[in-house]
Amino acid sequence: MNYKDTAPGKAKILIVDDVEMNRVILEEIIKNMGEYPLLAESGEQALDIMKVGPPQLVLTDISMPGMDGYELCRILKKNEETKNIPVIFISAFDDPVDIIEGFSLGGEDYITKPFIPEVVQARVGVHLRLHEAKRELMEMNRKLQVSVSEQLKQIESEKKNILYAMANIAAQNSDYDRKHMERLGHNCMILAQGMQLSPLFENQISDTYIDTIELAAPLCDIGNIGISKEVLQKKTKLTDEEEAIVQNHTNIGADLLRDLHVNNDYNDFISTSVDIARYHHENWDGTGYPEGLSHEKIPLAAQIVSIMERYCTLTGEGGCHREEALEIMRGESGIKYNPDIFKICCKISRQFC
């Protein structure tokens, strides 16, 4: 297939699989989406196609002779020109170890064989939209780099608005409402204020930090914009594969936010947002994800959001009263949360909304 024959306006999706039947099936699914499939029989051939022009997304088999899908992904993610191209692994196996290995290399998703066209289309559609959103944010970032100071401030404000709009979409995908995210930001600010008065944390928390965490906390689950609504809102128990996909929202969100770099003040907001997005599901005892950090290795902002997200969830509409929520959380203190922060949380809990 000649890469130069691509129809304008269609997303180019590179399909890499050594089995012809798989390539044919996926090619037909991609065509039915109105997008443009490119076919490669091996990782080596895929890299040759990349030299002509990068696609918007890569679907690659894991087990192939010669260069396997993992190695192909590793090469793409190390290359400055291809590192931002989403990679979705395809395989006949759904071992969680294989799935986690793919995510650790920078893969965005995982599809098992035999292919279900609706599932393939849903997954591909999600990552094409996410890729385009990241591209637009990076283009906006480029413009910010050359803007004068007053224009920069205005665009920074607009950019935050875009991030909050994306966070609201992600919250809706997770079946949260705007009120939940507003409560989370407000309560994180209240908790940070209480911690500022404690000798344990007074040197780590400034007035600027308090303002920043209030703004950054609602972006904690922005990575859910890259996870399908069907998985996020599933009422029955998630499969191991689905659980791994959901957990990857921490990496998606952090990567999305990390692409933004402006001036020093704005980057404080971004760096705090990145820490929160990636690490707010880490547990104090090291049993959380994505990296299994423990104790003080977990960024403080992520610790604050973790405990307040739990409180806001428990006390949400139709949920527990304040005392009931704190009693439940007391059993989790020292396991999921920093026990010193939880003590402060209990002391000032009447201030939470």
Secondary structure as UniProt FT lines:
FT   HELIX           3..5
FT   TURN            8..9
FT   STRAND          12..16
FT   HELIX           20..32
FT   TURN            33..34
FT   STRAND          36..40
FT   HELIX           43..52
FT   STRAND          57..61
FT   HELIX           69..78
FT   TURN            80..84
FT   STRAND          87..91
FT   HELIX           96..104
FT   TURN            105..106
FT   STRAND          109..112
FT   HELIX           117..145
FT   HELIX           149..173
FT   TURN            174..175
FT   HELIX           178..196
FT   TURN            199..204
FT   HELIX           207..216
FT   HELIX           217..219
FT   TURN            220..221
FT   HELIX           222..226
FT   HELIX           229..232
FT   HELIX           240..247
FT   HELIX           249..258
FT   HELIX           264..279
FT   TURN            280..281
FT   TURN            284..285
FT   HELIX           295..297
FT   HELIX           300..314
FT   TURN            317..318
FT   HELIX           322..330
FT   TURN            331..332
FT   TURN            334..336
FT   HELIX           339..347
FT   HELIX           349..351
//
